[in-house]
Amino acid sequence: MPPTDSQTLSSLRSLLAYLTLLVGMFGTGHLPAAIGAPAVLLAIALGWSDLRFIARLLLSTVAFSAVIALMYAPSALVEAAANMARLAALVVAVMLLSAMLGRSRDLHQISAALFTGSATSRYGRIAAGTGFLGVPLNFGAVSVVGTLLQREMQQHGDTPLSRNATRAILRGFGATPFCSPLSLSVVITLTFVPGLVGWQLIALSLPVAVSYVVVGLLFREPEPPLPSRPGGNAARGPMLRFAACIAAICIGAFALSDWSGMSYAKAVTISCAAMVAGGLLLQALRGAAAPLPAMGSIGNELAIMGGSAFLGALASTLALHLLGVGFDFPGWAYPGIAFLVPWLMFLGGMAGFNPIVIGTLLGGVLGPIWPPAAVLGLGLAMVSGWGLTVAGTPYSANSLLIERLTGYDARMIAVRWNLPLSALALTVIGLLAATITYALT
């Protein structure tokens, strides 16, 4: 049967996505701006009819900003286009890794084991397991665990168990932007905040993420006693294999970034792509070769991530131009700004803005003028605000996915179930970021 026009366009978009990945990995000089960015834009344009409203709005803003930059600051336009290509390549690499790992037989065993144990341990398993799977799978982890929750509700209906499991999935996945080395939040923060060291940021944000999940135990509803479900240890082997995969990617990314001087975004892109290549080679040696995953359906991700990266780079240049290279806020202002950053990201998420957009704009404006000694405070504020936005706002992709799988209204989940925890976390983490900024300024 000959391919249809839609199949041809999808294949072309997939080829363009792979071209973007190759340019992001190996392109130097002006190649990312000259080849990578046009490939991203063409891939998005060919799938325009499938784009969400926010993606179309973002691209319209990019087009307007590009015209202004072309007239007044052409050099900034080149750097912004290169930034778009590099971070779009990262998106392709992460989505490619997610697609490959999604084929694993281990995945079902891991996710099924999360629903075992008593009420408290089950909440902890689901939250920790969703966060663990979210490192390599991104919000694919929410889809996997949420599908099992959907099956649970089909068997037992709307129960305190299912409602608490919903809380655990969203909070567990929301913890990954705090500290996952492969998270877009960490990559963007490190990209736009000069001088911030990746391992220091993760070492600080990891206990904060764990504390957020643990405190969430207090923000549940009581469950009636139920028989404990056995089988929690059945997935130990698959969990170890997934952990080894994540560790290898993270070690590779840190090694490339620290030893070669490569940007963190490029290091993560290469590390993820190398893991995918190794997995495909292993499958071929076993005689179970599988084709490369199609990347023709990631137009929304490319539009949001690439467009945000473009605007973030322009915002950084504009901020330096308007404020002046030597601009400084009064010393007392930086702790206050650090306190407000998580709130700004969260409130933007409540209004429907993707944290990628807000994060890149905040990083682009604040990163260049932040005191170099206190960048850790800004970094913590950005990644934690991102995570709380992902976990506790109704328009995030994972909230809408959970709504579709469970039938629970995303606004009810965000406002009635999670808002008290979100407000507490925003206040405490904002104070922590402000204290760190004050102490290091």
C-alpha positions as CSV (number, residue, x, y, z in Angstrom):
1,M,0.0,0.0,0.0
2,P,1.6,3.4,-1.0
3,P,2.1,5.8,1.9
4,T,-0.5,8.5,2.4
5,D,0.4,12.2,2.4
6,S,0.1,12.3,6.2
7,Q,2.5,9.4,6.5
8,T,4.9,11.1,4.1
9,L,4.8,14.3,6.1
10,S,5.2,12.4,9.4
11,S,8.3,10.6,8.0
12,L,9.7,14.0,6.8
13,R,9.2,15.5,10.2
14,S,10.9,12.5,11.8
15,L,13.9,12.9,9.5
16,L,14.1,16.6,10.3
17,A,14.0,15.8,14.0
18,Y,16.9,13.3,13.6
19,L,18.8,16.0,11.6
20,T,18.3,18.4,14.5
21,L,19.7,15.7,16.8
22,L,22.8,15.2,14.7
23,V,23.5,18.9,14.4
24,G,23.0,19.4,18.1
25,M,25.5,16.6,18.8
26,F,28.2,17.4,16.3
27,G,27.5,20.8,14.9
28,T,30.0,23.6,15.7
29,G,30.3,27.2,14.9
30,H,27.3,28.6,13.0
31,L,26.0,25.1,12.0
32,P,23.3,24.9,14.8
33,A,21.9,28.3,13.7
34,A,22.3,27.7,10.0
35,I,21.0,24.1,9.8
36,G,19.6,23.0,13.1
37,A,17.2,25.9,13.7
38,P,15.7,25.8,10.1
39,A,15.3,22.0,10.5
40,V,13.4,22.6,13.8
41,L,11.2,25.3,12.3
42,L,10.4,23.2,9.2
43,A,9.5,20.1,11.3
44,I,7.2,22.3,13.4
45,A,5.6,24.0,10.3
46,L,4.9,20.6,8.6
47,G,2.9,19.6,11.7
48,W,1.2,23.0,12.3
49,S,-2.3,21.5,12.3
50,D,-1.4,19.3,15.3
51,L,0.0,22.0,17.4
52,R,-1.7,23.1,20.7
53,F,-2.8,26.7,21.1
54,I,0.1,27.5,23.5
55,A,2.7,26.2,21.0
56,R,1.2,28.3,18.2
57,L,1.1,31.4,20.4
58,L,4.7,30.8,21.4
59,L,5.8,30.4,17.7
60,S,4.0,33.6,16.8
61,T,5.9,35.4,19.6
62,V,9.1,33.9,18.3
63,A,8.4,35.2,14.7
64,F,7.6,38.7,16.0
65,S,10.7,38.7,18.2
66,A,12.9,37.5,15.4
67,V,11.7,40.4,13.1
68,I,12.5,42.9,15.9
69,A,15.9,41.3,16.5
70,L,16.7,41.2,12.8
71,M,16.3,45.0,12.7
72,Y,18.1,46.0,15.9
73,A,20.4,43.1,17.0
74,P,21.1,40.6,14.2
75,S,23.9,39.0,16.3
76,A,21.5,38.2,19.0
77,L,19.2,36.5,16.5
78,V,22.0,34.1,15.5
79,E,22.8,33.1,19.1
80,A,19.0,32.7,19.8
81,A,18.7,30.4,16.8
82,A,21.7,28.3,17.9
83,N,20.2,28.0,21.3
84,M,16.9,26.8,19.8
85,A,18.8,24.1,17.8
86,R,20.8,22.9,20.8
87,L,17.8,22.6,23.2
88,A,15.6,21.1,20.5
89,A,18.2,18.4,19.9
90,L,18.0,17.7,23.7
91,V,14.3,17.2,23.4
92,V,14.7,14.8,20.5
93,A,17.3,12.8,22.5
94,V,15.2,12.6,25.6
95,M,12.1,11.6,23.7
96,L,14.1,9.0,21.8
97,L,15.4,7.6,25.0
98,S,11.9,7.5,26.5
99,A,10.5,5.7,23.4
100,M,13.2,3.1,23.5
101,L,12.9,2.4,27.3
102,G,9.1,2.4,26.8
103,R,9.5,-0.9,24.9
104,S,11.2,-2.6,27.9
105,R,9.5,-5.6,29.5
106,D,10.8,-4.4,32.8
107,L,8.5,-1.4,32.8
108,H,5.3,-3.2,33.6
109,Q,6.9,-5.1,36.4
110,I,8.2,-1.9,38.0
111,S,5.0,0.0,37.7
112,A,2.8,-2.9,38.9
113,A,4.9,-3.3,42.0
114,L,4.2,0.3,43.0
115,F,0.6,-0.5,44.0
116,T,1.6,-3.1,46.6
117,G,2.0,-2.7,50.4
118,S,0.1,-0.8,53.1
119,A,-1.5,2.6,52.5
120,T,1.6,4.6,53.6
121,S,4.1,2.4,51.9
122,R,2.0,2.4,48.7
123,Y,1.9,6.2,48.6
124,G,5.6,6.2,49.0
125,R,6.2,3.5,46.4
126,I,4.0,5.3,43.8
127,A,5.5,8.7,44.4
128,A,9.1,7.5,44.5
129,G,8.5,5.0,41.6
130,T,6.9,7.7,39.4
131,G,9.8,10.0,40.1
132,F,12.3,7.3,39.4
133,L,10.7,6.4,36.1
134,G,10.4,10.0,35.3
135,V,14.1,10.5,35.1
136,P,14.5,8.6,31.7
137,L,10.9,8.6,30.6
138,N,9.9,12.2,31.2
139,F,6.1,12.4,31.5
140,G,5.9,9.0,29.9
141,A,6.2,7.8,33.5
142,V,2.9,9.4,34.3
143,S,1.3,7.6,31.4
144,V,2.6,4.2,32.5
145,V,1.7,4.5,36.2
146,G,-1.5,6.4,35.4
147,T,-2.7,3.6,33.1
148,L,-2.3,1.1,36.0
149,L,-4.3,3.5,38.2
150,Q,-7.0,3.6,35.5
151,R,-7.1,-0.2,35.7
152,E,-7.3,0.0,39.5
153,M,-10.3,2.4,39.2
154,Q,-12.0,0.2,36.7
155,Q,-11.9,-2.7,39.2
156,H,-12.6,-0.8,42.4
157,G,-14.1,2.6,41.4
158,D,-13.4,6.0,43.0
159,T,-11.8,5.3,46.4
160,P,-9.5,7.0,48.8
161,L,-6.8,4.6,47.5
162,S,-7.2,5.9,43.9
163,R,-7.4,9.6,45.0
164,N,-4.2,9.2,47.1
165,A,-2.5,7.3,44.3
166,T,-3.3,10.3,42.0
167,R,-1.7,12.7,44.5
168,A,1.3,10.4,44.7
169,I,1.8,10.2,40.9
170,L,1.6,14.0,40.4
171,R,3.8,14.8,43.4
172,G,6.3,12.1,42.6
173,F,6.7,13.2,39.0
174,G,6.8,16.8,40.2
175,A,9.8,16.0,42.3
176,T,11.9,15.1,39.2
177,P,12.4,18.7,37.9
178,F,13.9,19.5,41.3
179,C,16.9,17.3,40.8
180,S,16.9,15.0,37.8
181,P,20.1,15.4,35.7
182,L,18.1,14.7,32.6
183,S,15.2,17.1,33.4
184,L,14.6,20.0,31.1
185,S,14.3,22.2,34.2
186,V,17.9,21.4,35.3
187,V,19.3,21.8,31.8
188,I,17.6,25.1,31.2
189,T,18.6,26.4,34.6
190,L,22.2,25.5,34.0
191,T,22.0,26.9,30.4
192,F,20.8,30.4,31.5
193,V,22.4,30.8,34.9
194,P,26.2,31.3,34.2
195,G,28.5,29.8,36.8
196,L,26.0,27.4,38.3
197,V,27.5,23.9,38.8
198,G,25.3,21.0,38.0
199,W,26.3,18.6,40.8
200,Q,26.0,21.3,43.4
201,L,22.5,22.2,42.3
202,I,21.4,18.6,42.3
203,A,23.1,17.9,45.7
204,L,21.1,20.8,47.1
205,S,17.8,20.2,45.4
206,L,17.6,16.4,45.9
207,P,16.9,16.5,49.7
208,V,14.4,19.3,49.0
209,A,12.6,17.1,46.5
210,V,12.5,14.2,48.9
211,S,11.2,16.4,51.7
212,Y,8.4,17.6,49.4
213,V,7.3,14.1,48.7
214,V,7.6,13.0,52.4
215,V,5.6,16.0,53.6
216,G,3.0,15.1,51.1
217,L,2.2,12.1,53.3
218,L,0.5,14.6,55.6
219,F,-1.7,16.0,52.8
220,R,-3.7,12.8,52.0
221,E,-7.1,11.6,53.0
222,P,-7.6,8.7,55.4
223,E,-7.9,5.2,53.8
224,P,-9.8,2.4,55.4
225,P,-7.7,-0.6,56.4
226,L,-7.2,-2.9,53.5
227,P,-5.3,-6.2,53.2
228,S,-1.6,-5.5,52.4
229,R,-0.9,-6.4,48.8
230,P,2.2,-8.6,48.4
231,G,4.7,-8.5,45.5
232,G,6.7,-5.3,46.2
233,N,10.0,-7.1,45.8
234,A,9.1,-8.7,42.4
235,A,10.5,-5.8,40.5
236,R,13.9,-5.5,42.2
237,G,15.8,-6.8,39.2
238,P,14.1,-4.5,36.7
239,M,14.5,-1.6,39.1
240,L,18.2,-2.2,39.3
241,R,18.5,-2.4,35.5
242,F,16.7,0.9,35.1
243,A,18.8,2.4,37.8
244,A,22.0,1.3,36.0
245,C,20.7,2.8,32.8
246,I,20.0,6.2,34.5
247,A,23.4,6.1,36.3
248,A,25.2,5.5,33.1
249,I,23.5,8.4,31.4
250,C,24.1,10.8,34.3
251,I,27.8,9.8,34.7
252,G,28.3,10.3,31.0
253,A,26.6,13.7,31.0
254,F,28.6,14.9,34.0
255,A,31.9,13.6,32.6
256,L,31.4,15.2,29.2
257,S,30.3,18.5,30.8
258,D,33.1,18.7,33.4
259,W,36.1,17.2,31.6
260,S,35.6,18.5,28.1
261,G,34.1,21.9,28.8
262,M,31.0,21.0,26.8
263,S,27.7,22.7,27.6
264,Y,25.5,20.7,29.9
265,A,22.7,20.6,27.4
266,K,24.9,19.1,24.7
267,A,26.5,16.6,27.2
268,V,23.0,15.3,28.2
269,T,22.0,15.1,24.5
270,I,25.1,13.0,23.6
271,S,24.8,10.8,26.7
272,C,21.1,10.0,26.0
273,A,21.8,9.3,22.3
274,A,24.7,7.0,23.2
275,M,22.4,5.0,25.5
276,V,19.9,4.7,22.7
277,A,22.5,3.5,20.3
278,G,23.9,1.0,22.8
279,G,20.4,-0.3,23.4
280,L,19.6,-0.7,19.7
281,L,23.0,-2.5,19.2
282,L,22.3,-4.9,22.1
283,Q,18.9,-5.7,20.6
284,A,20.5,-6.3,17.2
285,L,23.1,-8.7,18.7
286,R,20.2,-10.6,20.4
287,G,18.4,-10.9,17.0
288,A,15.6,-8.7,18.1
289,A,16.4,-5.6,16.1
290,A,13.8,-2.8,16.2
291,P,13.5,0.2,13.9
292,L,14.4,3.7,15.2
293,P,11.4,5.2,16.9
294,A,9.5,7.7,14.7
295,M,9.9,11.3,15.9
296,G,7.3,12.9,13.7
297,S,4.8,13.5,16.5
298,I,6.9,15.6,18.8
299,G,6.1,19.0,17.1
300,N,4.5,20.4,20.3
301,E,7.6,19.5,22.3
302,L,9.9,21.0,19.7
303,A,7.8,24.2,19.4
304,I,7.6,24.8,23.2
305,M,11.1,23.9,24.0
306,G,12.7,25.4,20.9
307,G,10.6,28.6,21.0
308,S,11.2,29.1,24.8
309,A,15.0,28.6,24.2
310,F,14.9,31.2,21.5
311,L,13.0,33.7,23.6
312,G,15.2,33.1,26.6
313,A,18.3,33.9,24.7
314,L,16.8,37.1,23.3
315,A,15.5,38.1,26.7
316,S,19.0,37.6,28.1
317,T,20.5,39.9,25.4
318,L,17.7,42.4,25.8
319,A,18.2,42.5,29.6
320,L,21.9,43.2,29.3
321,H,21.2,45.9,26.7
322,L,18.6,47.7,28.7
323,L,20.1,47.3,32.1
324,G,23.7,47.6,31.1
325,V,26.5,45.1,31.5
326,G,27.4,46.3,35.0
327,F,23.8,46.6,36.3
328,D,23.2,45.5,39.9
329,F,20.1,45.4,42.0
330,P,20.6,46.6,45.6
331,G,22.0,43.7,47.6
332,W,18.9,43.3,49.7
333,A,16.8,42.8,46.5
334,Y,18.3,39.5,45.4
335,P,17.0,37.4,48.4
336,G,13.5,38.9,47.8
337,I,13.6,38.0,44.1
338,A,14.8,34.5,44.9
339,F,11.8,34.1,47.2
340,L,9.5,35.3,44.4
341,V,10.8,33.2,41.6
342,P,9.1,29.9,42.6
343,W,5.8,31.8,43.1
344,L,6.1,33.5,39.7
345,M,6.6,30.1,38.0
346,F,3.7,28.6,39.9
347,L,1.3,31.5,39.3
348,G,2.2,31.4,35.6
349,G,1.4,27.7,35.5
350,M,-2.0,28.4,37.2
351,A,-2.6,30.9,34.3
352,G,-1.8,28.2,31.7
353,F,1.8,29.0,30.8
354,N,4.2,26.2,30.5
355,P,7.1,26.3,33.0
356,I,9.6,26.0,30.1
357,V,8.4,29.5,28.9
358,I,8.6,31.1,32.3
359,G,11.8,29.4,33.3
360,T,13.7,30.4,30.2
361,L,12.5,34.0,30.5
362,L,13.3,34.3,34.2
363,G,16.7,32.6,33.6
364,G,17.4,34.8,30.5
365,V,16.7,38.0,32.4
366,L,18.0,37.1,35.9
367,G,20.9,34.8,35.1
368,P,23.3,37.4,33.6
369,I,22.8,39.9,36.4
370,W,22.7,37.6,39.4
371,P,25.6,37.7,41.9
372,P,28.0,35.0,40.7
373,A,28.6,33.8,44.3
374,A,24.9,33.3,44.9
375,V,23.7,31.5,41.7
376,L,22.9,28.4,43.8
377,G,20.0,30.3,45.4
378,L,18.5,31.3,42.0
379,G,19.1,27.7,40.7
380,L,17.2,26.2,43.6
381,A,14.3,28.7,43.2
382,M,14.0,27.9,39.4
383,V,14.1,24.1,39.6
384,S,11.8,23.9,42.6
385,G,9.3,26.4,41.1
386,W,9.3,24.3,38.0
387,G,8.6,21.1,39.9
388,L,5.8,22.6,42.0
389,T,4.3,24.0,38.8
390,V,4.4,20.6,37.2
391,A,2.8,18.9,40.2
392,G,0.3,21.4,41.4
393,T,-1.2,23.3,38.4
394,P,-4.2,22.2,36.3
395,Y,-2.7,23.0,32.8
396,S,0.5,21.0,33.0
397,A,0.7,18.1,30.6
398,N,0.8,15.4,33.3
399,S,-2.3,16.9,35.1
400,L,-4.3,16.8,31.9
401,L,-3.1,13.3,31.2
402,I,-4.2,12.1,34.7
403,E,-7.5,13.8,34.1
404,R,-8.0,11.8,30.9
405,L,-7.0,8.5,32.5
406,T,-8.9,8.8,35.8
407,G,-11.7,11.3,35.1
408,Y,-10.6,13.5,38.0
409,D,-10.9,17.1,37.1
410,A,-7.4,18.6,36.8
411,R,-8.6,21.9,38.5
412,M,-10.0,19.9,41.4
413,I,-6.7,18.0,41.8
414,A,-4.7,21.2,41.7
415,V,-6.8,23.5,43.9
416,R,-8.6,21.2,46.3
417,W,-6.1,18.4,46.7
418,N,-2.7,19.9,46.2
419,L,-2.9,23.7,46.7
420,P,-2.3,23.6,50.5
421,L,0.8,21.5,50.0
422,S,1.9,23.7,47.1
423,A,1.5,26.9,49.1
424,L,3.5,25.5,52.0
425,A,6.3,24.2,49.7
426,L,6.5,27.5,47.8
427,T,6.8,29.4,51.0
428,V,9.4,27.2,52.6
429,I,11.5,26.7,49.5
430,G,11.2,30.4,48.7
431,L,12.6,31.2,52.1
432,L,15.4,28.7,51.7
433,A,16.4,30.1,48.3
434,A,16.3,33.6,49.8
435,T,18.4,32.5,52.7
436,I,21.0,30.9,50.5
437,T,21.1,34.0,48.3
438,Y,21.5,36.3,51.3
439,A,24.2,34.1,52.8
440,L,26.2,33.9,49.6
441,T,25.8,37.4,48.3
